[in-house]
Amino acid sequence: MEYRIKQELKGLTPYKPGKPIDEVKRELGLEKVTKLASNENPFGCSEYAKQAITQSLDELAIYPDGYSADLRNKVAKSLNINESQLIFGNGSDEVIQILCRAVLQKGTNMVSANPTFPQYRHNAVIEGAEIREIDNIDGAHNLEGMLQAIDSETRIVWVCTPNNPTGNYINEQTLYKFITRVPKEVLVVVDEAYFEYVVADDYPDTTKWLNEFDNLLILRTFSKAYGLAGLRIGYGMANEQLIQAIEPAREPFNTSSIAQAAAIAAIDDTGFIEKCRIANRSGMAQFESFCHSAGLTYYPSQANFILIDFEVSGDIVFDYLLRNGFIVRSGEALGYPTSVRITVGSKEQNEEIINILTAFLKEQR
Ligand SMILES: *Cc1c(COP(=O)(O)O)cnc(C)c1O
């Protein structure tokens, strides 16, 4: 049967998630398998969030609040922005999809870094837009090249900072100047999925630019540092008129009542986020020190993952780690074929995977 599917979908493959833990256990006969592949929080989520979920269980028969009023109020207060400047999504992935549905079509184009988060391209392709990906320089966005790629048909320029999969970030001055140089009709989408992990002093607070740039949209999520990836909730922030304009592309009940309740509670647990941020930096130091002593290069990362270059196919490192009970992400699928992206885990997990990597290098050399 020849289904009459949109031409745009034919070149796309469905997202390949990191291998599920249970499948790896079964296939390789391993008792313990640790997943450091999807930048999930190794410490889980806040206890407040779990309590809020339990309390929301009696409401399951009722549709969620489509406007996410309570969560909206909470996020707006905590970030000092207006409630009308927010749009919530079933993960920030969905906000990316909503944006693409709202502004892209055949004849338009989008500009992004390369490699970067693949969902920008994926959703833009489905909408029939032209993709303009500008190669990174040393793991960082080539912002000058991205500016040059913008023309009268450009609708979105994507900025991912810290960038996935490199971990590089863009400092305040550089990002500010970049936004001033993007034509006002072009949306600048700044994806800050790893915002809570950043410790660099010159990382910008982009929310304070929202009133100055009508074309700025900032993405954040509860999936990473907040440890709520399984619930699917994220959001975008922008000028009120822009939010209103894209709202019709959002499903009426796109975020669940449980996710909303958990996110509200999670925001209150600032201690949990602080603890995770500190633990992440210590874990990052474990990996950096391993790289230094092993003579491996990596990109300095402000996120909760590190992209390490092993100078052999990332698939080889991936397979070795898998056989030893660790799931990571091979750089072959991420545009850095000789690298591996490892999520920073707990201290013990990091020690374990570093020991395995040390053994791997010994066998290689
Ligand atoms: C993980 C990630 C997201 C998506 O997160 P959601 O779970 O959909 O909120 C968005 N952008 C980047 C760069 C990410 O790494």
The ligand as a MOL file (V3000), in Angstrom:
LIG
                    3D

  0  0  0     0  0            999 V3000
M  V30 BEGIN CTAB
M  V30 COUNTS 15 15 0 0 0
M  V30 BEGIN ATOM
M  V30 1 C 16.3400 18.0490 26.4560 0
M  V30 2 C 16.2680 19.2420 25.5870 0
M  V30 3 C 15.0540 19.8440 25.2360 0
M  V30 4 C 13.7280 19.1760 25.3910 0
M  V30 5 O 13.2860 19.0320 26.6110 0
M  V30 6 P 11.7930 18.6390 26.9210 0
M  V30 7 O 11.8940 17.3820 27.6840 0
M  V30 8 O 11.0090 18.4910 25.6570 0
M  V30 9 O 11.3150 19.8100 27.7140 0
M  V30 10 C 15.0530 21.0050 24.5090 0
M  V30 11 N 16.2030 21.5530 24.1100 0
M  V30 12 C 17.3870 21.0050 24.3990 0
M  V30 13 C 18.6150 21.6590 23.9350 0
M  V30 14 C 17.4560 19.8290 25.1360 0
M  V30 15 O 18.6410 19.2670 25.3730 0
M  V30 END ATOM
M  V30 BEGIN BOND
M  V30 1 1 1 2
M  V30 2 1 2 3
M  V30 3 2 2 14
M  V30 4 1 3 4
M  V30 5 2 3 10
M  V30 6 1 4 5
M  V30 7 1 5 6
M  V30 8 2 6 7
M  V30 9 1 6 8
M  V30 10 1 6 9
M  V30 11 1 10 11
M  V30 12 2 11 12
M  V30 13 1 12 13
M  V30 14 1 12 14
M  V30 15 1 14 15
M  V30 END BOND
M  V30 END CTAB
M  END
